[in-house]
């Protein structure tokens, strides 16, 4: 009898020593991931990973609505003032590419102006979401839709991986897969073509990858921390943090973006 009692004590003690495993998302009793669904407008942002926490949101964003939209003839940055100290750090070869683009833009050419040519902003530039974005979320997929040039991307959450066919056919938005780490959405994007820009008109190679951590920092405030890695074009990873404010009812409708009203910037018909 004593032996049986002793065995019971040993078994219970052994069970107490077995480390418990975290409950997987979606399992019974697990806390469901946050719902990012809604329309958002830029609130504040910090470049280079600094995150200007004290920045004042645009007037429109403070009211839960879109910021004032610039006219179609608003001048674009041409690089005439050089590069910002917080801009991505380019390798000599890609700095030379940027210089070619800069001289072209200063001369008034649209050759390296993707927006003027109605091309998608690409990743990670599209996450600037200058005119607002809509987030549509389901269990297996999250879609980000940007009003600018009607650009969109999908983040797959069902465990799928990019096939070789996908990797051999890079696109502006790339191929994004993600998973939940508590209340944070962790996203990796690959298969990005080199026709887009990191930001502004900073070039990159087709080896570029983008890593994101997206989370709520307060009710209705969504933060996207981005890390860009490119072993060919960048001397070191580049980081930026964007913050968005969820739109209030009545201000949560994006408009169709008819790119330059069908005009050809090169004057061709």
C-alpha positions as CSV (number, residue, x, y, z in Angstrom):
1,X,0.0,0.0,0.0
2,X,2.9,2.3,0.9
3,X,4.5,1.5,-2.4
4,X,1.4,2.5,-4.3
5,X,1.1,5.7,-2.4
6,X,4.8,6.5,-3.1
7,X,4.3,5.8,-6.8
8,X,1.3,8.2,-6.9
9,X,3.5,10.9,-5.3
10,X,6.2,10.4,-7.9
11,X,3.8,10.5,-10.8
12,X,2.2,13.7,-9.6
13,X,5.6,15.3,-9.0
14,X,6.6,14.3,-12.5
15,X,3.6,15.9,-14.0
16,X,4.3,19.1,-12.2
17,X,7.8,19.2,-13.6
18,X,6.6,18.8,-17.3
19,X,6.8,22.3,-18.9
20,X,3.5,23.5,-20.2
21,X,3.2,24.5,-23.9
22,X,1.5,27.7,-25.0
23,X,-2.0,27.2,-26.4
24,X,-2.0,27.7,-30.2
25,X,-4.0,30.4,-31.8
26,X,-7.5,29.2,-32.6
27,X,-7.4,26.3,-30.0
28,X,-10.0,26.1,-27.3
29,X,-9.4,28.6,-24.6
30,X,-6.9,30.6,-26.7
31,X,-7.2,34.4,-26.9
32,X,-8.4,35.3,-30.5
33,X,-6.1,37.6,-32.5
34,X,-7.2,41.3,-32.7
35,X,-9.4,42.4,-35.6
36,X,-7.6,45.0,-37.7
37,X,-10.6,45.4,-40.1
38,X,-11.5,49.0,-40.9
39,X,-10.3,52.1,-42.8
40,X,-7.2,53.9,-41.6
41,X,-5.4,57.2,-42.3
42,X,-1.9,58.2,-41.5
43,X,-1.6,59.5,-37.9
44,X,2.1,60.0,-37.3
45,X,5.3,58.3,-38.4
46,X,9.0,58.2,-37.6
47,X,11.7,57.2,-40.0
48,X,14.8,55.3,-39.4
49,X,13.1,53.4,-36.5
50,X,12.9,56.6,-34.4
51,X,9.2,56.9,-34.3
52,X,8.3,60.5,-33.6
53,X,6.0,59.7,-30.7
54,X,5.3,63.4,-30.0
55,X,4.3,64.3,-33.5
56,X,1.0,66.0,-34.0
57,X,-1.4,64.1,-36.3
58,X,-2.7,65.9,-39.4
59,X,-5.9,67.8,-38.8
60,X,-8.0,65.4,-40.9
61,X,-6.6,62.4,-39.0
62,X,-7.5,64.0,-35.6
63,X,-11.1,64.0,-36.7
64,X,-10.9,60.4,-37.8
65,X,-11.1,61.4,-41.4
66,X,-8.6,61.5,-44.4
67,X,-6.0,64.3,-44.6
68,X,-6.4,66.9,-47.3
69,X,-5.5,65.4,-50.7
70,X,-3.0,67.3,-52.8
71,X,-3.8,68.4,-56.3
72,X,-2.7,66.2,-59.2
73,X,-0.2,68.9,-60.2
74,X,1.6,68.9,-56.7
75,X,5.4,68.8,-57.3
76,X,7.1,65.5,-56.5
77,X,10.5,65.2,-54.7
78,X,13.2,65.3,-57.3
79,X,16.2,64.8,-55.1
80,X,17.6,68.2,-55.7
81,X,18.3,68.6,-52.0
82,X,20.2,65.4,-51.8
83,X,19.3,62.4,-49.6
84,X,17.9,62.5,-46.2
85,X,20.2,61.2,-43.4
86,X,17.5,58.7,-42.5
87,X,17.1,57.4,-46.0
88,X,18.1,53.8,-46.8
89,X,21.9,53.5,-47.0
90,X,22.8,52.4,-50.5
91,X,25.8,50.5,-51.8
92,X,28.0,52.4,-54.2
93,X,26.4,50.6,-57.3
94,X,22.9,51.6,-56.2
95,X,23.9,55.0,-55.1
96,X,25.0,55.5,-58.7
97,X,21.6,54.3,-59.9
98,X,20.0,56.8,-57.6
99,X,22.1,59.6,-59.0
100,X,21.0,58.8,-62.5
101,X,17.3,58.9,-61.4
102,X,17.9,62.2,-59.5
103,X,19.4,63.9,-62.5
104,X,16.5,62.7,-64.7
105,X,13.9,63.9,-62.2
106,X,15.6,67.3,-61.8
107,X,15.5,67.7,-65.5
108,X,11.7,67.2,-65.4
109,X,11.5,63.7,-66.8
110,X,8.9,61.2,-65.6
111,X,11.1,58.2,-66.6
112,X,11.6,57.3,-63.0
113,X,8.3,58.5,-61.5
114,X,6.2,55.4,-61.0
115,X,3.2,57.3,-59.7
116,X,3.1,59.5,-62.8
117,X,3.1,56.4,-64.9
118,X,0.2,54.9,-62.9
119,X,2.3,52.0,-61.6
120,X,1.7,50.5,-58.1
121,X,3.7,52.0,-55.2
122,X,5.0,48.5,-54.4
123,X,6.2,47.3,-51.0
124,X,7.1,48.7,-48.6
125,X,6.3,52.2,-50.1
126,X,2.6,51.4,-50.4
127,X,2.4,51.2,-46.6
128,X,2.8,54.9,-46.5
129,X,-0.9,54.9,-47.3
130,X,-0.9,58.6,-48.0
131,X,-4.6,58.7,-49.0
132,X,-5.7,55.9,-46.6
133,X,-6.0,52.2,-46.6
134,X,-8.7,49.6,-45.8
135,X,-7.9,46.4,-43.9
136,X,-10.0,43.4,-44.6
137,X,-9.4,40.4,-42.2
138,X,-10.4,36.8,-42.2
139,X,-9.1,33.8,-40.3
140,X,-6.7,32.8,-43.2
141,X,-6.0,36.1,-44.9
142,X,-5.6,39.8,-44.4
143,X,-5.9,42.2,-47.4
144,X,-4.5,45.8,-47.3
145,X,-6.0,48.1,-49.9
146,X,-4.4,51.5,-50.6
147,X,-6.4,54.3,-52.2
148,X,-3.3,55.4,-54.0
149,X,-3.4,53.8,-57.5
150,X,-5.8,51.2,-56.1
151,X,-2.9,49.1,-54.8
152,X,-3.5,46.0,-52.7
153,X,-1.6,43.2,-51.1
154,X,-2.6,40.0,-49.3
155,X,-1.0,38.4,-46.3
156,X,-1.7,34.7,-46.0
157,X,-2.1,33.3,-42.5
158,X,-2.8,29.6,-43.3
159,X,0.7,28.4,-43.3
160,X,1.2,28.4,-47.1
161,X,4.7,29.2,-48.5
162,X,5.6,30.8,-51.8
163,X,6.2,28.3,-54.6
164,X,9.1,28.4,-57.0
165,X,6.7,29.7,-59.6
166,X,5.9,32.7,-57.3
167,X,9.5,33.3,-56.6
168,X,10.4,33.3,-60.3
169,X,7.6,35.9,-61.0
170,X,8.3,38.9,-58.6
171,X,5.6,41.6,-58.3
172,X,5.2,45.1,-56.9
173,X,3.4,43.9,-53.8
174,X,5.4,40.7,-53.5
175,X,4.2,37.6,-51.7
176,X,3.4,38.0,-48.0
177,X,2.9,35.4,-45.4
178,X,2.3,36.0,-41.7
179,X,1.4,34.6,-38.3
180,X,0.2,35.9,-34.9
181,X,2.6,36.4,-32.1
182,X,0.2,37.2,-29.3
183,X,-1.5,40.4,-30.4
184,X,1.1,41.2,-33.0
185,X,0.9,40.2,-36.7
186,X,4.4,39.2,-38.0
187,X,4.7,39.4,-41.8
188,X,7.5,38.5,-44.2
189,X,7.3,39.6,-47.8
190,X,9.5,38.1,-50.7
191,X,9.3,38.0,-54.5
192,X,9.5,41.8,-55.0
193,X,10.4,43.1,-58.4
194,X,13.1,45.8,-58.7
195,X,10.8,48.1,-60.7
196,X,9.5,49.7,-57.5
197,X,11.2,51.8,-54.9
198,X,11.8,51.4,-51.1
199,X,10.6,54.9,-50.5
200,X,10.7,58.1,-52.6
201,X,12.7,56.8,-55.6
202,X,15.3,54.7,-53.7
203,X,16.1,51.7,-55.8
204,X,16.5,48.1,-54.7
205,X,17.3,44.7,-56.1
206,X,15.0,41.7,-56.5
207,X,16.8,40.2,-53.4
208,X,15.0,42.6,-51.1
209,X,12.8,41.2,-48.4
210,X,10.4,43.1,-46.0
211,X,9.7,42.1,-42.4
212,X,6.8,43.7,-40.5
213,X,5.3,43.7,-37.0
214,X,1.8,45.1,-37.0
215,X,-0.1,45.8,-33.8
216,X,-2.5,48.1,-32.0
217,X,-0.8,50.5,-29.7
218,X,-4.0,52.0,-28.4
219,X,-7.7,51.7,-29.3
220,X,-8.0,52.6,-33.0
221,X,-4.2,53.2,-33.4
222,X,-2.4,50.7,-35.7
223,X,1.4,50.6,-35.9
224,X,3.5,48.9,-38.6
225,X,7.2,48.6,-37.9
226,X,9.0,47.7,-41.1
227,X,12.5,46.3,-41.6
228,X,13.9,46.2,-45.2
229,X,16.8,44.0,-46.0
230,X,18.6,43.9,-49.3
231,X,22.1,42.4,-49.4
232,X,22.8,43.8,-52.9
233,X,21.4,47.3,-52.7
234,X,21.7,48.2,-49.0
235,X,24.7,48.5,-46.7
236,X,22.5,47.7,-43.7
237,X,18.8,47.0,-43.0
238,X,16.5,50.0,-43.1
239,X,13.7,50.6,-40.6
240,X,10.6,52.7,-40.6
241,X,7.5,52.9,-38.4
242,X,4.1,54.0,-39.7
243,X,1.2,54.8,-37.5
244,X,-2.4,54.9,-38.6
245,X,-5.6,56.1,-37.0
246,X,-8.9,54.1,-37.6
247,X,-11.5,56.2,-39.3
248,X,-14.8,57.0,-37.6
249,X,-18.1,56.1,-39.1
250,X,-18.9,58.4,-42.0
251,X,-15.2,58.9,-42.9
252,X,-14.5,55.3,-43.6
253,X,-15.0,55.2,-47.4
254,X,-12.1,55.2,-49.8
255,X,-12.5,56.6,-53.3
256,X,-11.5,55.1,-56.6
257,X,-8.2,56.4,-57.7
258,X,-8.4,57.2,-61.4
259,X,-4.7,57.5,-62.1
260,X,-3.9,61.0,-63.6
261,X,-7.4,61.0,-65.1
262,X,-6.1,58.9,-68.0
263,X,-3.4,61.4,-69.0
264,X,-0.1,60.2,-70.4
265,X,2.8,62.0,-68.8
266,X,4.9,61.4,-71.9
267,X,2.4,63.2,-74.1
268,X,1.7,60.1,-76.3
269,X,-1.7,59.1,-77.4
